[in-house]
Structures are given as structure tokens and as C-alpha cells.
């Protein structure tokens, strides 16, 4: 496998793990996602299919279609992290559905939360996509 194909495969695996992780939180742990978690899912789930097709067809240039989804998803994750962890933002956050967006179902080591996991996945996808697009020119 060429280096670009390996990176494309890695990006696909990251998106699959993020998708399966979010589904396991809902289905296995029975954690109801807040509104911001839903938005992050909306931007992550199509990435799995787009990258999967690009990998299957060996079309690295098709990765350009995931960048808007991944960048927007990453900014939603950043905002979600901020309203969970920054006291001033936490106080000003509104109730965004049946589950508050400021709540922490998962809080490992004081900073690893569900939005942080989504942020890392989006960040890895963005870095890989930008690298692949630069290499394909």
C-alpha cells in the first residue's frame, strides 16, 4: 500500500472508531446525547462513507468533500468542550435539549470527555485530509 493509501485508510479507521464509539455510548451505555453531541454526530457519520468510497476507489482527491464536515464538526466540539470546562461559559450555557450540554457522562483524568474525543477524531481527520490534499497536487 502506498503512503497516501495508508493515510487514507488511517483516516477512515479514525472516522469508524469515532462513529462506533458514539453509537456504543448510546446503545450500550444508554447515554442520551445532548444537542451538541447530535450535531457532532451529524458531521462525523457521513465522513465514514465518503472516506470509505475514496479508499475503495483509490481517489485521494475525493477527501476534499470531508473537509467542510470535519472542520465544522471540530468547531462544534471546541465549543462543547468550552461550555463544559470553562466556568464562565458553563454558567451562560442554555439548556439545549432534554440532556444539558454541560453535563459529563464521561470525564477521565478531568479532561477526557465525549466532546474531547470527538475533537481529537475531527482533528486527526483534518490533519490527514490536508496532508493528503497537499500531496495529491
N, C-alpha and C positions, 0 to 999 in steps of 0.2 A: 504494500500500500504506500502510495506517495505521501509526503508530509502533509500536503493540503487535504488529502482524503482522511488522513489520521486526525487532523484538527477538526475537520467537518464531522467526523464520527464522534470525537470527544464532545463537540458542541451538541450533537444530537443526544448523546447519553446524558449530558447535564440537563437538557430540557425534559427528557424522560424521567429522570430521577426527581426533578422538581415537581413534575405533574403527578407521578405516583406518590410522592411524599404528601402533597396536598390532598390527594384523594384518600390516602390512608388516615390522615388526621380526621377527615370527615367520616369515613366509612368504618374504620376500625376503632378509632378513639371516640367517635361520636361527638367531635368538637364542631359546633356550628360556626361557620366562618362569618366574620363581620363583613360589612360592605366593602371596605378597602381590600380585604382578602379576596373577595369575589372579583374585584377589578384586576387584581394581580393575576388571578387565575385566568380571567378572560384574555389577558395579554400573553400568558405563558402557553396555554393549551394549543393554539394554532401553530406555535413555533415547532412543536414536536412533528407535526405533519409536514410543514414546509421544509424543515431541515431533512427529515426522513426522505422526502421525494428528491431533494437536491443531492443527497448522498447516494440514493439508489440510481439516479440518472447521471451521476458524476458531473453535476453542473454547479460548480462552486459559485458562479456569478449569481445564482438564484438566492444566495444568502442575503442579498440586498433587501429582499422582501421581509426579512425578520427584524431588521434594524429598527424600524419605527415601533414595532410591537415591543421589542426588548428595551429600547430607550424609555418609552412611556411607562412600561412596567417597572423599570428601575426607579424612575422618579416617584411613582406611587409608593414603592417600597420605602424610599428615603423619607417621604412624608409620614408614612405609617410608623416608621422607627422613631421619628422625631416626636410624634404625638404620644408615643408610648414611653419614651425615655427622658424627654426634656420637660421638667415640671411646669414651666410657663405655658408650653404648648398643650400639655396634658389637661391643664385647667381650662383652657379655652376651647378644647375639642368638644364637638357636639355629639350627641347620641346618633350614630349613623345606621341604626337598624336594631333588630332585637338583641344583638350582641354588641357591646361597646367596642369601638376600635382601639381603645386604650387598654383593654384587658390583655393579659398574658396567659395563654394556655400553656405555653412552653417558655421557660426562662432559665436556660442553663448558664451557669457562671455569671449571671447578672446581665448578660448582653446578647446571648444567642436566643433570639425569638423567631417566631414564624416569619415576620416581615424581614428579619435579618437573613434568614435562609433564602427567601425569595430574592432579596437584593444581591446576595452572593451569586445565585444562579443567573440572574439577569446580567450582572457584571461580567461573569465568565463568558456568557454568550456574546455580549457586546465586544469584549476584547478579542475573542476568537473571530467574530464576524468582521471586525475592522481589519484584523491581520489578514484574513483570507481575501478580503476585497483589495487590499493593497498588493498582495502577492499576485493576484489574478490580472492586474493591469499591466 
